[in-house]
Amino acid sequence: MSKDILIKRLLIEIQKMITTDELDDVLFYFLDNDISDTRFAYHLSIIGNEIDSIEFCEMVGSIYHFHFNYIEEAYDLAYYHY
């Protein structure tokens, strides 16, 4: 599945959080570690669309809303996932 390929492109710590359903910790990981690579959020966005999980989509929306709020399309992407 394409989601498995995308999950493997994420940081190991984020992979573990996703596979153990610790989705609340993903946003805090981005914030605490000052992750600046927006590709990770983009991959999470695609994964969220594929698995169609409310919790996962809300987590991705929060990442765009609170962490990557400086990118031009951040609020549109956050709104899409909320």
C-alpha positions as CSV (number, residue, x, y, z in Angstrom):
1,M,0.0,0.0,0.0
2,S,1.1,3.5,-0.6
3,K,0.5,4.5,3.0
4,D,3.1,2.0,4.1
5,I,5.7,3.6,1.7
6,L,4.9,7.0,3.1
7,I,5.1,5.9,6.7
8,K,8.6,4.5,6.0
9,R,9.6,8.0,4.8
10,L,8.8,9.5,8.1
11,L,11.1,9.8,11.1
12,I,11.5,6.6,13.1
13,E,9.9,8.2,16.2
14,I,6.9,9.4,14.2
15,Q,6.5,5.9,12.6
16,K,6.4,4.4,16.1
17,M,3.7,6.9,17.2
18,I,1.6,6.2,14.2
19,T,1.8,2.4,14.4
20,T,1.0,2.4,18.2
21,D,-1.9,4.9,17.7
22,E,-0.2,7.7,19.8
23,L,-1.5,10.4,17.5
24,D,-1.6,13.1,20.1
25,D,2.1,12.8,20.6
26,V,2.9,13.5,16.9
27,L,2.0,17.2,17.1
28,F,4.1,17.5,20.3
29,Y,7.0,15.8,18.6
30,F,6.9,18.3,15.8
31,L,6.8,21.2,18.3
32,D,9.4,19.9,20.7
33,N,11.9,19.0,18.0
34,D,11.2,22.0,15.8
35,I,10.7,19.9,12.7
36,S,11.1,22.2,9.7
37,D,10.7,19.8,6.8
38,T,7.1,20.3,5.6
39,R,7.3,17.1,3.6
40,F,6.7,15.1,6.8
41,A,3.3,16.9,7.2
42,Y,2.5,16.4,3.6
43,H,3.2,12.7,3.8
44,L,1.0,12.6,7.0
45,S,-1.7,14.4,5.0
46,I,-1.7,11.8,2.3
47,I,-1.8,9.0,4.8
48,G,-4.7,10.6,6.6
49,N,-6.7,10.8,3.3
50,E,-6.0,7.2,2.5
51,I,-6.9,5.7,5.9
52,D,-9.8,8.1,6.3
53,S,-9.6,8.4,10.1
54,I,-11.0,11.4,11.9
55,E,-8.4,11.3,14.6
56,F,-5.5,11.1,12.1
57,C,-6.9,13.9,10.0
58,E,-7.4,16.1,13.1
59,M,-3.8,15.4,14.0
60,V,-2.5,16.5,10.6
61,G,-4.8,19.6,10.7
62,S,-3.2,20.5,14.1
63,I,0.3,20.2,12.7
64,Y,-0.5,22.6,9.9
65,H,-2.5,24.9,12.2
66,F,0.0,25.1,15.2
67,H,3.4,24.1,13.8
68,F,3.6,25.0,10.1
69,N,1.3,28.1,10.4
70,Y,4.0,30.2,8.7
71,I,3.6,28.5,5.3
72,E,1.2,30.2,2.9
73,E,-1.3,27.4,2.6
74,A,-1.2,26.2,6.2
75,Y,-4.7,27.4,7.2
76,D,-6.3,26.0,4.1
77,L,-4.6,22.6,4.7
78,A,-5.6,22.7,8.4
79,Y,-9.2,23.5,7.5
80,Y,-9.2,20.7,5.0
81,H,-8.2,18.2,7.6
82,Y,-10.5,19.5,10.4
